[in-house]
Amino acid sequence: MKPLQISPETAQLLAKKLNVPLEHLMHMPKHILLQKIAELNTAENDSKEEK
C-alpha cells in the first residue's frame, strides 16, 4: 500500500487533530482515514451546537 497523497501540512494537521502518530496516518487505509475525519467533524459540529 502506498502512502496517502496529501501535503505535509495537511498530514501534520490531521495527525494532531486525530491524535495519531504521523507515520500511522500516512499508512492508514483511505477508508479508515475518511471515517475518522467524519467522526471528528461530527464531534466538532456537536460541540458548536452546544455553545
Rosetta blueprint (number, residue, H / E / L):
1 M L
2 K L
3 P L
4 L L
5 Q L
6 I L
7 S L
8 P H
9 E H
10 T H
11 A H
12 Q H
13 L H
14 L H
15 A H
16 K H
17 K H
18 L H
19 N L
20 V L
21 P L
22 L H
23 E H
24 H H
25 L H
26 M H
27 H L
28 M L
29 P L
30 K H
31 H H
32 I H
33 L H
34 L H
35 Q H
36 K H
37 I H
38 A H
39 E H
40 L H
41 N H
42 T H
43 A H
44 E H
45 N H
46 D H
47 S H
48 K H
49 E H
50 E H
51 K L
